[in-house]
Amino acid sequence: MSSPSSNAADIGILAQNQPNSDDSSSASEEPEFTSRFDVYQSIEYDIDHCGNCCYADIADGSTTSPALPSIVGLRIIGVGNVPLPISDHHGNEIKKRAILKEDTGEVYEIEACKIKMDNPQWNDSIKKLVETVAFKLGVNPSLLTAELDGLLCMEKGGCIERSCGDEDVMGSLIIQLPSKFSGGELTIYNSGEEDDQDEEDSFKFTLGAGEEAAYSCHFACHFSDCEYEMAKLRSGSRVLLRYSLHYKQVGAKEMPTAGVVYESRTLFEESLYGLPPSDRMVLIPLETEYDGLDLVNTGIKALSRAHRKKAEALKAAGADWELLIVNAKLEHSCGYDEHYGMASVIEIFDENGNRLTEEMSWLTKTIDFSSIEHDDGMLLAFDHDDECVSNWGACKSRSGLIPPNKHTSRRSCYRMIQSLRRS
């Protein structure tokens, strides 16, 4: 990783992004520049429902998504225990008791009331997964629940034609149980994009087609106003659990949709990508020091819900920005005619919990306190009462001296975690 330019050295934690020199549109369009202060304002007030229209990942614990048990204990009434990946024998037994979905080729459906998961860890794992789904879609995790709708068994030649989700629920969660197949690519279309887009925005997910899918669960989620389809399976078979995502509406607030998420994310994107190139590092203080071992073990999942909401908003709005988490300490002294700051970076982690402290050692030199007189979102500033304040968060300890006929001299110590993004 190369060091950032010294032009960005007056801020704390970082989101750094380099503009794409091959982007011909940047030459023809006059950019509307923003400031770091706009970014801080956006993350404070504009990130409700700032997320993605859809998301998919492997669920084996190797990513920031939680692990689902690879031995799920699937049992179907009339069939009995079903080992996974599914065998030809159990596939035939399921087809005898399932409903063949119309216009899908070889896709069979079993009702939810006939399905049981015997693994006692399954329900708890689903709750953790739903929390991750909420963060990825940009909604409140405490208001989101999942209800099993049924099981789909797809065999060679089976497909799902383009269709919409259930308008009565917020969205859908599809969990692919360990399966061995090829083909069957999932495509989700973002209906939240503006109608004047030249090309329809779509996202394609293989869900581990090939050997990977045989050993772990995969999942995909999307809002109900997004259309989706699955291509034909070229070989093998796959087993899917389909869940409805229910969102508890509080007061008069509207149900989150892909359109709502797109509008919210766009506001944040504009503040991020409007930054001049030399300013594309931003500090998002969290005012908490997280245990390094927790970050190593769980990465971004170690953050509190409020803090992870900010981190996920950054990831959704800045697709080509990199998220880093930094434990750091700041000691700052200010008086009538002088100011002095000394910062020390303790540990740096990426979102997966990998420790990058040595690799990112240049970060300790990027914090410059010479812009203390500015109040437009720099690291340090004065408030309206000429009190020294900071984007680092609340002061943890403070000592001051006010001699007769002298101006205030104050020494402040700040300790926090930072979210660092760098491209």
N, C-alpha and C positions, 0 to 999 in steps of 0.2 A: 504494500500500500504506500503510495507516495504521499508526501506531506502537502497540506494545503498551502495556498499562497499566503503570504504575510498580510495581504489586504483583508483577510477574514479574521484577523487576530484580535478583534475587539469584542468578540462575543464568547459566550460560554459554550453550552453544549450544542451539539452540532447536528445540523443537517447540512451536509454539503452536497451539491449537485453541480455537475458541469454540463453546460448546454451542448446539444448535439450539433456539431459543426456541419453535418450533412443535411440538416433540416432546412430545406429550401424555403419553407414558409416563413422562417424567422427573418429572412432577408426582405421579403415582400410586405410583411405586416409590421406595423409600428407597435412595439410592445408597450403595455401599460405597466409601468414599474410600480412595485410595492416596496414596503420596508419590513424590517423584522418586527416592528411594532404591529403591523397588520397581521403578521403570522401569529403573534402572541394573542392579539385580540380574537382572531379566528378560532384558535384552539381553546380560548376561554369561553366563547359565546356561540360558535357556529358548528360545533362537532356533534351535536345531537343528530343521530341517524347518519353520521358520516361513515359509510362503509362500502361494501361491494354488493352488486346485484346478485352475485353467486360466488361460490367457493367450493373447492374440492381438494382432498388431500388423502394420503395414506394414514391409517389410524393404528400405527404400531409403536408409537412413542419415539420414533426417530426424528420427528419434526416438532414444531410447536403445538401440534394437535395432540390431544390425549390418546392413549392407547385403548383400543377395544380388545377384549379377549380373543385370541385366535381360535381357541376352543370354546365355541359359543354355547354348546349344549342345545342345539336346535331340535325341537320335537314337534311333530305335526300329528294332530289327531287322525287316526286311521292309517298313518304311515309309521309312527313311532319315532325313535331317535334317528336323526339324519346326519351321518358323518359328512364332513366337508373337507375338500371339494366334493361335490355330489357325484355319486356313481351312477352308471346307467340304470341299475336296478332301482335305486331310490328316485331317480328322475322319472322312470316309468310309473312308479307307485304314486308320485305326486300328480302326474298328468291324469291318472284315473280319477282323482278326487278334486281336481282343479277346474276352474272355468277358463276356457280358451278365449283370450281377448280378441276382439274383432280387428281385422286389418293389421295384425301384428306378426303373422306367420306363426312361429313357434314360441309364443309367450303365454304362460299359464299363471293364473292368479289364485292364491289361497286366502280366505278371509282371516282377519286378525284373530277372531275368536277361536280359531283352530291352531293357533301358533303359540308355542311356549318356549322360553329360553331358560334352560335348567341351570346354567352357570350363575351362581349367586352374585357374582360381581357384575353381571351384565347391566342391571338397572342403574347402579351407581356410575358405571362407565358412561352410560347414555346421558346421565345428568351432566357429567363433566363435558361430554361432547356438545351438548346443547348450549352450554355456557360459551364454549369456543365458537359455535355457530353464531351466537348472538353478537360476540365481538366482531366477527368477520362481516356480518351483515349490518353492523352499526346500530344495533338495538339494545335495549336494557336487558341484561341477562336475567334479572329477577322477575321479569314479566313474560319470559318466553318458556313454553313447555312443548313437549313432543308427544304425540299420540300415534300408536301403531295403527296403520290402515290395512296392511296386508303384506303378503309375500308374493314376489314375482319370480318365476323360474323361466329363464330364457334359454333356448337351445339353438343350435345352428340354424341360421336363416331367420331367426326371430329379430324383430325390430320394434321400435316405438315411433310412430310418425309424429310429426311436429304438432304439438298441442299446448294448451294453457293449463295452468294449475287451478286449484279450487279457489274461487273468489271469496269463499266464506272464511278462509284461514289466511294467515300471513304468508305462509310459504310451505315448502316441502323439504324434507330431509330424506335422502336415499342412502342406505347403508348396504354396501356390497359385501356379502359374506365371502370367506375364502372360496375362490372359484378358479377354474382353469379354462381359459377361453382365449380367442383372438378376435380382433375386430370390435364391433359394438361401441364405437366412440360416442360419448355423450356430448351434445352441443346445447348450450343455453344461450338464448338471445335476450339482450338487454332492452326491454321495452321502455326503460326509463330514459334512454337517450332522446335528444330532441329530434323532432320529425324531419328537420332539414339536413340531417346528416347524409353525406354522400353515400356512405356504406353502412350497412346494418352492423352494429357491434355484437359480436358473438364470442363465446368462450368454449374451447374444446378440451375435453378431459378423457384420457384413456382409461383411467381407474385401474391402472396396473395391468392392462391386457398383456398376456404372456405369462412368464413364470412368476413375476412378483405378486400377482393377485392370488396365487394359490396358497400363500402362507399368511396373509394378513387381510384385515378388513380395510376397505376404502369407503369414503363417504363423499357426497356432494349435496349442496343445499342451494336453494334459490327462492326468490320471492314469487308469489303467485301470479303477478302480472308479467312474469318472464315466460316466454315460450321455450320448450325444450323438445329434443328428439334424441333417439338412440339409433345408431346405424346398425345394419345387420351383423349378427355374429357370424364370423367366417368359420369358426370351429369351436368345439367344446360347449360348455354351458355355464351360466352364471346365476347366482341366487341373490336377490335383492330384497331388503326390507324397506317398505315405504312408510314414512311417518309424516303426519300433518304437523306443521308448526303453528301453535296457537299463541297469540299475543294478547295479554290482558291490557285493555285500553283503560287508562286512568283519566277521569274527567272527560273533557271534550277533545282530547288529543286524537288526531287521526291515526288510523292504522298505518304502520310503516309499509311502504311499497318501494319497488325499484325506482319509481319516479321521485319519491320523496328523498331517497338516499342519493340519487344522482344530483338533485338540486343542492342538497347540503354539502356533498363532497365537492361540487364545482366551486362553491364559495371558498373552501379551504384551498383547493388546487390553485385558484387564481392568486391567492396571497403567497403561496409557495413559489409558483413558477413566474410570478412577476418580480421576484427578487433580482436585482442586478447580479451578474455572475460572481462578482467579488464578495457578495453578501450571502451566498447560498450555503450558509451554516447557521443553524438556529438552535438555541437552548430552550428546552422545555423542562423547567425545574419541577421536581416532585416533592421536595422538602422531606425526604425520607431516606435513611440509609438502610439498604437491604443487605441481608447477610450474603456474603460472597458464595458460601456453599449452596445456599438456596438457589442463587442465580446459576451456578454451575449445573445443579441437578435439574432445574426446571426452566431456566431461561426466562422468557417473557411471562411465563405462567406464574412466576413468583411475585409479580406486581399485583398490587391491590386492584380491585375492579375499577376504581376511579382513575388510577394511573394507567392501567392497561387500555382503558377507553381512549386515552390520549395517544398511546403508542400505536394502537390499531388505526386510529384516525390518520396518523402520519403515514402509516403503511398504505392505507387505502388511497389517500390523496396524492402521495408521492411514490408512484410505482417504481421509479428509478432512483429512489433515495434509499440509503441503507440505515437501518436503525441500530444504534449502539446504546448501551446502558452504562453509565459512568458513576461510580462513587467518588466524590471529591470533597475537598475541604477548602474553605476560603476564609482568610483572615484579612480584615479591612480596617484601616484607621483613617479617620478624616478629621480635619480641623478647619480653622478659618481660611488658611492660605495653603493648605497642603492636603494631599491624600496619598494613601499608599495601600496597595493590595498585594497579597501573596496567596497564590492558589496552589494546591497540591492535588494531583489526580491519584487516587488510591488504587482503584481497579477499573478495568474496562471490559465489558462483555458484549457479545453480539446477542441477538434475540434467541438463539439456540442455547445460550449459556457457555459458549466457548470464550475462554479468557484471552483477551487481546492486549493486555496491558503493555507488554514489551513491544509488540508490533506497532502499537499506536502511541509510542512514547512521545512523538512530536506534539501530541495534544497538550502536554504540560506547558508548551511554549506558545500556544495560540491565544491564551487569555491575556488581554491587554486592558489595563485600567485607565488608559489615557483619555478615554471618552466619557469620563465621569460627569462632565457638564451636560451631556445630552440626555434627553428623557424620551427618546423615540424607540425604545425597545432594545437598547444596548444592555450590556451586562449590568452596569451600575448606573444609577441616576439619582437626581434629587426630586423629592415630591414638592407639592406646593408650599409646604412649610419649611423648605430648605433642609429637610431631614434626609440623611443618606439612606436610600433604599436600594433594593437589589432584586434582579430577576432570579437570583439563586434561592429565594424563598425566605422564610422567617429566620430571624437571628436566634441562634441557640444560646449565646452568652454575650454579655455586653458590659463594658466598664467605661466610665467617663469621668472627666474632671472639668469643673467649671470654676476656675479661680476668679476672684473679684476683678471686674473690669476686663475680663478676658473672654475670648470666644470659646465655644464648646470644642473640646477635643474628645473624640470618642473612638474606641477600638471595638470592632464587631467581629464575631466569629460565626461563620455559616457552615453548615454541613448538610449535604443533600445527595440525592441520586439525580443523575441527569439522563435524559434520553438523547442519544447522539445519533444523528443520521448523516451518512456520508456516502457519496456515490463512488 
